[in-house]
Amino acid sequence: MSNLVIVESPTKAKTITKFLGKGYIIKSSFGHIRDLPKKEMGIDVDDHFTPTYVVEDKDKKKVVADLKKAAKNSKYIYFATDEDREGEAIAWHLVELLKPKKEQVKRITFHEITKSAIDESLKNPRDIDMQRVNAQQARRILDRLVGYELSPFLWKKVARGLSAGRVQSVAVRLIVEREREIKQFEAKEYWTIDAIFVKTPHGGVSIDANTTLDPKNLPQGYFSAKLHSINEGSLDKFEIADEKHAKQIMDALKDADYTITRIEKKETEKNPYAPFTTSTLQQEANRKLGFSSKQTMRVAQQLYEQGYITYMRTDSLNLSSKFLGDAKQYLEKTFGKEYILDKPRVFKTKSKTAQEAHEAIRPTEAAQSPDIINHSLDKNQHRLYDLIWRRAVASQMPEAIMDNTSIDVSAKTDATYTFRATGQTIKFDGFLKIYKAVQKEDILPELEQDEKVDPAKIDPNQHFTEPPARYSDASLVKTLEENEIGRPSTYAPTISTVIDRGYVDRIENRRLKPTDIAFLVIDILVEHFPKIVDYKFTARMEDELDEIAEGKLDWEKAISEFYEPFKKNLMEKTKTLDKKNLTEEKTDEKCGKCGKEMIIKTGRFGRFLACTGYPECKNTKPLGEDGEPEEVETTNEKCEKCGAAMQVKHGRYGKFLGCSKYPDCKGIKNIEKGTGVTCPECGKGEIIEKKSKKGRTFFACNQYPACKTAFFAKPVGEKCPECGSQLVYGPKDTYKCSSKECKFIKDAE
């Protein structure tokens, strides 16, 4: 009689089949097999919050039938789903559906899909951990209660189709508050005095008047410096507040002599980074690879299921003793003894919820470098594996040793003006050998105390403070983690959900920008349901879920303490709050069709002016980004359906052309936003700005579908000098190659 092994993924099943011989049948549940019903709450709040679970999907019903058939002829059933709460819950649901005998049930888990790990787990099966199951059920029930009871409130009081969530609404609040910071930001002016010095002709270098000096790429003998102090008093950032003050300094520096007054050399060490946890992997993959959190977790799941990395949902920074030994052996063989440690480096997690029995995310084999398995992975899998492998292996390498040099150049006039130059060289690369951190050498020329130098260039430069940046996936995950909102498994689906529900748009450079409806909904929740979007309260709920998993708190009690005051407040607000007061704003604008007053309304797709004579008068007007009414713009384009003039209108994804006879005619047409760049592939079309169904901006040829050329960043119109691909606009005023294999990047011109 065979033994049945059930996992949640067909890929995982395929990988495990390689390691288990005869006597084992491996089947997949294809994820969660049953859940709360889709069209009703499915929770009896009057009977201890008892959930009703159903198998609704036809394909899932076929899976259940197949598993039941396999279970009948099995001696033991090994439930080998993932080792987190979600995996524990899937195992429990399978037991509930298959109803095997108690002695047949064997729960096994493994942190990596390798033969040794699977063999070890088969030797040490355990029972289903009901505490972890209850923690997952409590999360699911809490989220269902909030979603199913608060969402209909928003439909009635704001707009249909809206939703609220226990974690998603807090994430939206963070994004909304950041956007308000940006809108309220007032730039402050400040100036810097920037210089480029050169060793005097006595040092063998002379100033060439025809040389164009780029501070980032200076000829030998030159070095850049900033005015650091006046009369030994360090300059505050805003010390030089305006052009007048900058000019006074420049006048004082005319014809001054410059002398080296201080040279300080210091050796410093740079430690390697810890191996990845779930959140740090999402952050680094977003920064270095441009992956969204959802994409990172999807690709990581694929790598795990194929047996290349360990489990990717973890807070732990531990590395197994076997991996540490293997990494040391690989490093010594590949790079030599100077690149290994006498003792393994141990990292301590800052997360109070981390389970130290687990491991950080690492490759299953230290010697399995990215080049070795390149043929087995697709492009994104290889890029993420490369990142994980380098981070984990580099964590067991020596520190990089840097020589840091600081040089002061002083000019004595009416006062002493001191410029400071800093340089850095890598004395020993250490872990930088394989994990390239942002570490650039900035070499200063050899100089001596009291040596004279010449000013090749001194410029006053005006600057303005910049508002805080909008959240990226990386910075939002970091903020959620710092506030202890959600857990590693929730970050990616939370970000994905707030975008899918229309609360957030992903704009250029993959930043997260709230929509108009997000501001309105968050203001309502903050004022009337403060606990739902309170950072500390949400974090406390996560702590309670952890306590349930540890057996320290009864799950029913935790839900009851949340739900009863929430329900009472919801019923009160449903009675007392009026939709018009929440969503409408009076204006002085008059309707151009009937003369009645117009009001500002907020719908799912933004704010607009609407006539108070509705439904008799359906006149509306768009509002600009400044909140001022925009006149309806009629174009020369004719509607393809009725021949009437087309007007510029506004929708969720920006401007489009709509028939002037709407609502009688609903003809629409996209507005092409050109870039002036000819398609590099077909040579006929123009690259234009477009929006995906999820609101993401991209750039594509307007000859689609004949030409399917597309870019995720705005093209420059130049070819990469290294590989010939199109250059696109990169971060911080740079141009970069659109090919992900090519690392070319340069400053924008």
HELIX and SHEET records of a PDB file:
HELIX    1   1 PRO A   10  THR A   17  1                                   8    
HELIX    2   2 LYS A   58  LYS A   72  1                                  15    
HELIX    3   3 ARG A   85  LEU A   98  1                                  14    
HELIX    4   4 LYS A  102  GLN A  104  5                                   3    
HELIX    5   5 LYS A  115  LYS A  123  1                                   9    
HELIX    6   6 MET A  130  LYS A  157  1                                  28    
HELIX    7   7 GLN A  168  GLN A  184  1                                  17    
HELIX    8   8 PRO A  201  GLY A  203  5                                   3    
HELIX    9   9 GLU A  243  LEU A  253  1                                  11    
HELIX   10  10 THR A  278  LEU A  289  1                                  12    
HELIX   11  11 SER A  293  GLU A  305  1                                  13    
HELIX   12  12 SER A  321  PHE A  335  1                                  15    
HELIX   13  13 LYS A  337  TYR A  339  5                                   3    
HELIX   14  14 ASN A  374  SER A  376  5                                   3    
HELIX   15  15 LYS A  379  ALA A  394  1                                  16    
HELIX   16  16 GLY A  430  LYS A  433  5                                   4    
HELIX   17  17 ASP A  473  GLU A  482  1                                  10    
HELIX   18  18 PRO A  488  ASP A  500  1                                  13    
HELIX   19  19 GLU A  508  ARG A  510  5                                   3    
HELIX   20  20 ASP A  516  HIS A  528  1                                  13    
HELIX   21  21 TYR A  535  ALA A  549  1                                  15    
HELIX   22  22 TRP A  555  THR A  576  1                                  22    
HELIX   23  23 LYS A  579  THR A  583  1                                   5    
SHEET    1   A 4 TYR A  24  SER A  28  0                                        
SHEET    2   A 4 SER A   2  VAL A   7  1                                        
SHEET    3   A 4 SER A  74  PHE A  79  1                                        
SHEET    4   A 4 VAL A 105  ARG A 107  1                                        
SHEET    1   B 2 ILE A  43  ASP A  44  0                                        
SHEET    2   B 2 THR A  50  PRO A  51 -1                                        
SHEET    1   C 7 GLY A 233  SER A 234  0                                        
SHEET    2   C 7 TYR A 222  ILE A 230 -1                                        
SHEET    3   C 7 GLU A 189  LYS A 199 -1                                        
SHEET    4   C 7 LYS A 452  PHE A 464 -1                                        
SHEET    5   C 7 TYR A 258  LYS A 270 -1                                        
SHEET    6   C 7 ALA A 400  LYS A 412 -1                                        
SHEET    7   C 7 THR A 416  PHE A 428 -1                                        
SHEET    1   D 2 VAL A 504  ARG A 506  0                                        
SHEET    2   D 2 LEU A 512  PRO A 514 -1                                        
SHEET    1   E 4 GLU A 584  LYS A 590  0                                        
SHEET    2   E 4 GLU A 597  GLY A 603 -1                                        
SHEET    3   E 4 GLY A 606  CYS A 611 -1                                        
SHEET    4   E 4 THR A 620  PRO A 622 -1                                        
SHEET    1   F 4 GLU A 633  LYS A 638  0                                        
SHEET    2   F 4 ALA A 645  GLY A 651 -1                                        
SHEET    3   F 4 GLY A 654  CYS A 659 -1                                        
SHEET    4   F 4 ILE A 668  ASN A 670 -1                                        
SHEET    1   G 4 LYS A 673  THR A 678  0                                        
SHEET    2   G 4 GLU A 686  LYS A 691 -1                                        
SHEET    3   G 4 THR A 697  CYS A 701 -1                                        
SHEET    4   G 4 ALA A 710  PHE A 711 -1                                        
SHEET    1   H 4 PRO A 715  LYS A 719  0                                        
SHEET    2   H 4 GLN A 726  GLY A 730 -1                                        
SHEET    3   H 4 THR A 734  CYS A 737 -1                                        
SHEET    4   H 4 ILE A 745  ASP A 747 -1                                        
END                                                                             
